[in-house]
Amino acid sequence: MNNDKPIIIGVAGGSGSGKTSVTRSICERFADKTILVIEQDHYYKDQSDLPFEERLQTNYDHPFAFDNDLLIEHLNQLVDNQAVDKPIYDYKQHTRSSQVVKVEPKEVIILEGILILEDPRLVDLMDIKVYVDTDADVRIIRRLLRDIKERGRTIDSVIDQYINVVRPMHLQFIEPTKRYADIIIPEGGENHVAIDLMATKVETILNRKIKN
């Protein structure tokens, strides 16, 4: 790996916007050894000191849910070419797992999450800031399908959470961060032109690093 500072790309956007699809599409254009993906939702705060009933009330769409101090510490270590132990979050227990995943630094780090552009400290670490902008009706349908299929939720519970938590948090905290983005990608992973442009930009930066 080149000793120069890794490129840090932030990919933000609301729940169900297609952030993961955009990240995956960019990664597919490069070798596995080139890109490391860090998901902000692995850095939800440890809640093992709280009773389980209290953990159930966690608002995962609020900035306070994240341990950004640890995330920033790990990003700085990766920039300094040091490996980190990335946490794993246990959604069934609503707290951080005792297990971790050791990850090595790579030439490109993609930081993905709904609120990565909300914290100025994270923004300052990013070389490229992307916001995936998808209509609310598409986002709720995607979230509905995901939560029913993958998390065993009922339609009523998903809709209730969306109306009472997800939507107001999106309007208050996530949507306003769009102003900090260098690039806005409408419709997420379906926008192949925008993804191609992003991949080309990354390739250009990597080639420049190699030449230098």
Secondary structure, DSSP 4 states (H G I P E B T S, - for coil): --SSPPEEEEEEE-TTSSHHHHHHHHHTTS-TTTEEEEEGGGGBPP-TTS-HHHHTT--TTSGGGB-HHHHHHHHHHHHTT--EEEEEEETTTTEEEEEEEEE---SEEEEE-TTTTTSHHHHHH-SEEEEEE--HHHHHHHHHHHHHHHH---HHHHHHHIIIIIHHHIIIIIGGGGGG-SEEEETGGG-HHHHHHHHHHHHHHHHHHHH-
